[in-house]
Amino acid sequence: MKPFKFKQFEIQQLKNVFRVGTDGVLLGSLVNVDNASQVLEVGTGTGLISLMLAQRNTSARFLGIDINEEAVNLTQFNFNNSPFHLRLKNNHQDFKNFESDEKFDLIVSNPPYFEASDSEKDKLARQTVELNFLQLISKSSKLLSENGILSVIIPSEAGNDFTKIALDNQLFLIRKVNIKGIENSKVKRLILEFSLTKKEVEESEFVIEKSPRQYSDQYLELTKEFHVFKEVRNH
């Protein structure tokens, strides 16, 4: 598979590892990473999100974990070949069994969200086979620092369930980004951020495309430090 080239790093991809997609790019661009010094990514895949966050926060240190050994090896390759490699670590690890003496200022995940099915395609990466919302939330609540944040991107229809499970685990919703694929369409994704401290919820809307195959000004501005956009020439 072709590598995916960003301005400051390159992502090698493999057929059996969930590939670079808009959800990951949005999470890597929108998550609140400014005040984090220790970051944990659950389910690294290619390593995209950690690499984007490492570019945005030039001092934070990152630990990525994934249950898929092939993904771990791929992420390690992508980490090693990035300008941020000294701040990036990656382990082959099941998050359900993950233990750490240190707390994290940010836990970030693009979690599996299709219910289990007979399909083998992207099974570990995209189905709630190995890690469900409750497991992700309950474990994260124990690993966050006092002012730490759990940040995820999920389908809009899963938002209420995720938020309720978080509340049951003493995690309060503090930020919600409603993501539309195209203007005047329904919200299709949510970026949700949770904290151990209750605060007023900051809510915003984000539109990916202004018309089919035409990125919105909002998306172009958000990702301008990452994406290499080809110029459109009139012939």
Secondary structure by P-SEA (a helix, b strand, c coil): cbbbbcccbbbbbccccccccaaaaaaacccccccccbbbbcccccaaaaaaaaaacccbbbbbbbccaaaaaaaaaaaaaccccccbbbbbcccccccccccccbbbbbccccccccccccccccccccccaaaaaaaaaaacccbbbbbbcccccaaaaaaaaaaaacbbbcbbbbbbccccccccccbbbbccccccccccccccccccccccaaaaaacccccbbbbbbcc
